């Protein structure tokens, strides 16, 4: 699945119907990498999330998984929040 939305509380994934590995109410561990400029080339964020619901497209060919972040380090949460605010400008 492709990660299409990410903030400090939620994540949204999209995929074709047959390729969605997530199940509602299950918890998953995840590593998300952000490219950075400068001597440190990337920021790795480790987190856990719970799938709250799956939504299907009108033609039933694609699925969207809505996830709630259940565990994340506070400094990673601040980093994501700052990243989202910077990209919104």
N, C-alpha and C positions, 0 to 999 in steps of 0.2 A: 504493500500500500504506500501511497504518497502522503507525506505530511503536508497539508495545505494551510493549516492555521495552528499557531502556537503562541500562547501567552503564559503568564505565571500560574494560571489556574486550569486552563483547558488546552486540548489538542484535538484536531480534526484530521482524519485520515480518509482518503478516497482510494477505491480500487474497483476492478472488475468483480462481478459477483463471485466467480469461482476462485478468486485470489485473495479474499479477505480472511486472514487468519484469526481475527479477534472474535471473542464471544462475550456477550453482555454479562456484567457483574464479575468478570474475571480481572485479576490484577496482573500487570506485565511490567517488566523492567526494561529500561530503554537508555541508550546513549545517544545524545544529540550533539553534533559538532558544529560550531560556528566559526567561519573563517574570520581572521583578524589581520590587520595590517601592523607591521612592526616586527620586533624580534620574536615575539610569541605569535606563531602563525595560526593557531586555532584555540578555541575554548571548548572543552568537553564538559557536558552537563549530564550527570547521571541522575535518573529519576525513576519513579514508579507511577503508573497510571491505572485507572480502573475504567473499563468500557461501560458507559452508562446506557448507551442505546445505539442501535444500527438503523439507518434510514436507507431506503432503496429509491432509485430513480423511477420515473414514471414508466419507463419501458422495462424495468426490473433487471437491467443489465449491469448496473453499478451500485455500489454500497458506500455509504458514508458512516464512519464510526466516530461517535462523539465520546471523548475521554475526559475524565477529571484527573488532574495530577494529584496523587495521594501522598507522595513523598519526594521531597526535593530539599537540598541544602539551602539555607537562607541566603547565602551569598550568590548562589546560582539563580535563585528566584529574583533577587535584585538585579542581577545582570540581564536576565530575560526582560524584566520590566523596563529597564533602561534601553535595551535594544529595540523593543516594540515602540517606545516613545520616540526614539531617534528615527526609526524607519517611517513613522507616521507623519513626520514633518515634511 
